Amino acid sequence: MRALGAAFGLVGLLLVVGIIGYLMFGAGGSTPLPEGGLPGGKAPRAGTVGRALDVKDSTQAQSALASLRSRIQFFQAQNGRFPSSLAELAQTSGQAIPSLPEGTSWTYDPGSGSVEIE
């Protein structure tokens, strides 16, 4: 019986955190920017007015970045070198390079295999 009470406590806590997160970020409401703008002095991108989230910090962009890094590492393990371009990676893997919102792009260094969102 005690374990059942603890489970409801955890579920209740997760529910409250989820509701608060939805209200802050997912409901589409405007969140006022702190005085001075976004952290690091960044200006909000077009289409994100009222939100303190930058494209580089979005979950979707971070997921695409992690996937792309993993594909680059796999290419390097298979071929003993990094791909010369993201186009070569797409061609050899048979998977397209994920697209990013307008105004951002992938930056790839074939010497080190590092990829970033710029």
C-alpha positions as CSV (number, residue, x, y, z in Angstrom):
1,M,0.0,0.0,0.0
2,R,2.9,2.3,0.8
3,A,4.4,1.9,-2.7
4,L,1.1,2.7,-4.3
5,G,1.0,6.1,-2.4
6,A,4.6,6.9,-3.5
7,A,3.6,6.1,-7.1
8,F,0.7,8.5,-7.0
9,G,3.0,11.2,-5.5
10,L,5.5,10.8,-8.4
11,V,2.7,10.8,-11.0
12,G,1.2,13.9,-9.4
13,L,4.5,15.7,-9.4
14,L,5.1,14.8,-13.1
15,L,1.7,16.0,-14.0
16,V,2.2,19.3,-12.2
17,V,5.6,19.9,-13.9
18,G,4.1,18.9,-17.3
19,I,1.2,21.4,-16.9
20,I,3.5,24.2,-15.9
21,G,5.8,23.5,-18.8
22,Y,2.9,23.4,-21.2
23,L,1.5,26.7,-19.9
24,M,5.0,28.3,-20.1
25,F,6.1,27.1,-23.5
26,G,3.5,25.0,-25.3
27,A,0.3,27.0,-25.0
28,G,1.5,29.5,-27.6
29,G,1.1,32.3,-25.1
30,S,3.6,35.1,-25.1
31,T,6.3,35.0,-22.6
32,P,7.8,38.4,-21.8
33,L,11.5,38.7,-22.6
34,P,13.8,39.7,-19.7
35,E,15.1,43.2,-19.8
36,G,18.0,43.4,-22.2
37,G,16.6,40.6,-24.5
38,L,17.6,37.0,-24.6
39,P,20.6,35.6,-22.7
40,G,23.8,36.4,-24.5
41,G,22.3,39.6,-26.0
42,K,20.6,37.6,-28.8
43,A,17.6,39.2,-30.5
44,P,14.6,37.0,-31.1
45,R,14.3,35.4,-34.5
46,A,11.5,36.2,-36.8
47,G,8.4,34.2,-35.8
48,T,9.5,33.8,-32.2
49,V,8.4,37.2,-30.9
50,G,7.4,36.7,-27.3
51,R,9.3,33.5,-26.8
52,A,12.7,33.1,-25.2
53,L,13.7,30.1,-27.3
54,D,16.3,30.3,-30.0
55,V,16.3,27.9,-32.9
56,K,19.6,26.5,-31.9
57,D,18.2,25.6,-28.5
58,S,15.0,23.9,-29.8
59,T,14.6,20.2,-29.1
60,Q,14.0,19.5,-32.8
61,A,17.2,21.2,-33.8
62,Q,19.2,19.5,-31.0
63,S,17.8,16.1,-32.0
64,A,18.7,16.7,-35.7
65,L,22.2,17.8,-34.6
66,A,22.8,14.7,-32.5
67,S,21.6,12.5,-35.3
68,L,23.9,14.2,-37.8
69,R,26.8,13.9,-35.5
70,S,26.1,10.2,-35.0
71,R,25.9,9.7,-38.8
72,I,29.3,11.5,-39.2
73,Q,30.9,9.2,-36.5
74,F,29.5,6.1,-38.2
75,F,30.8,7.3,-41.6
76,Q,34.3,7.9,-40.0
77,A,34.2,4.4,-38.4
78,Q,33.3,2.8,-41.7
79,N,35.7,4.8,-44.0
80,G,38.6,5.8,-41.8
81,R,38.0,9.5,-42.6
82,F,35.3,12.1,-42.2
83,P,33.0,12.9,-45.1
84,S,34.3,15.7,-47.3
85,S,30.9,17.4,-47.2
86,L,27.4,16.9,-45.8
87,A,26.3,16.2,-49.4
88,E,28.8,13.2,-49.4
89,L,27.3,12.0,-46.1
90,A,23.8,12.2,-47.5
91,Q,24.8,10.4,-50.7
92,T,26.6,7.5,-49.0
93,S,24.1,7.1,-46.1
94,G,21.0,7.4,-48.3
95,Q,19.4,9.8,-45.8
96,A,18.8,13.5,-46.4
97,I,20.5,16.1,-44.3
98,P,17.8,17.5,-41.9
99,S,16.5,20.9,-42.9
100,L,16.6,23.9,-40.5
101,P,14.3,26.9,-40.3
102,E,15.0,29.8,-42.6
103,G,17.9,32.0,-41.4
104,T,19.9,29.0,-40.0
105,S,22.3,26.6,-41.7
106,W,24.6,23.7,-40.9
107,T,28.3,24.5,-40.5
108,Y,30.5,21.5,-41.2
109,D,34.3,21.1,-40.8
110,P,35.5,18.1,-42.8
111,G,38.9,18.1,-41.0
112,S,37.5,17.5,-37.6
113,G,34.1,16.1,-38.5
114,S,32.4,18.8,-36.3
115,V,29.0,20.1,-37.3
116,E,27.1,23.0,-35.7
117,I,24.0,25.1,-36.3
118,E,24.7,28.6,-37.4
